[in-house]
């Protein structure tokens, strides 16, 4: 079991096989430092595969959240500066 990551200038995503969790961090807003993590476990591998397939240099954290919603994955979103 390992951690897998996708990174670009917009965001960073990390999939942890062991925890069955995806953590995402936005890189475009350093003042609020938005982030999210997944709360659902079922379907997470399929969502991660979709993220890998659709990943580009312009993929944003919002795009990752949309993929999670499409796969019925619940997420928690917050600003880490708060």
C-alpha positions in Angstrom: 0.0 0.0 0.0 1.3 3.4 -0.9 0.5 7.0 -1.5 0.0 8.2 -5.0 0.0 11.9 -6.1 -0.9 14.2 -8.9 0.5 17.7 -8.9 0.4 20.8 -11.2 0.5 24.6 -10.6 -3.2 24.6 -9.7 -3.4 21.9 -7.1 -2.0 18.8 -5.5 -3.9 15.6 -4.9 -2.7 12.6 -2.8 -4.5 9.2 -2.7 -3.6 7.1 0.3 -4.4 3.4 -0.3 -4.0 2.5 3.3 -6.3 5.2 4.7 -8.6 5.0 1.6 -8.6 8.8 1.4 -7.9 11.5 -1.2 -6.5 14.8 0.1 -6.4 17.8 -2.1 -4.9 21.2 -1.8 -5.4 24.3 -3.9 -2.2 26.2 -4.9 -3.9 29.2 -6.5 -5.1 30.9 -3.2 -2.2 31.2 -0.7 -4.2 33.6 1.5 -6.9 31.0 2.3 -5.1 27.8 1.4 -8.3 25.7 0.5 -8.1 22.0 0.9 -10.4 18.9 1.0 -10.4 15.3 1.9 -12.8 12.5 1.1 -15.1 11.1 3.7 -16.5 8.1 1.7 -14.5 5.0 1.0 -16.8 3.1 -1.5 -15.9 3.9 -5.1 -12.8 5.8 -4.1 -10.5 3.8 -6.4 -12.8 4.5 -9.3 -12.8 8.2 -8.5 -9.0 8.2 -8.3 -8.7 6.4 -11.7 -11.0 9.1 -13.2 -8.8 11.8 -11.8 -5.7 10.2 -13.3 -7.4 9.8 -16.6 -8.7 13.4 -16.7 -5.5 15.0 -15.2 -4.0 17.9 -17.2 -1.7 20.8 -16.4 -4.9 22.9 -15.9 -6.8 20.6 -13.6 -8.0 22.5 -10.5 -9.1 21.4 -7.1 -12.6 22.2 -8.1 -12.3 19.7 -11.0 -11.3 17.0 -8.5 -14.3 17.8 -6.3 -16.6 17.5 -9.3 -15.1 14.1 -10.0 -15.7 13.1 -6.4 -19.3 14.3 -6.6 -19.9 12.4 -9.9 -18.7 9.2 -8.1 -20.9 9.9 -5.1 -17.9 10.5 -2.8 -18.6 12.8 0.1 -15.9 15.4 0.9 -15.0 17.9 3.5 -13.8 21.2 2.2 -12.1 23.9 4.3 -9.6 26.8 4.3 -6.5 25.8 6.2 -5.7 29.4 7.2 -8.8 29.6 9.3 
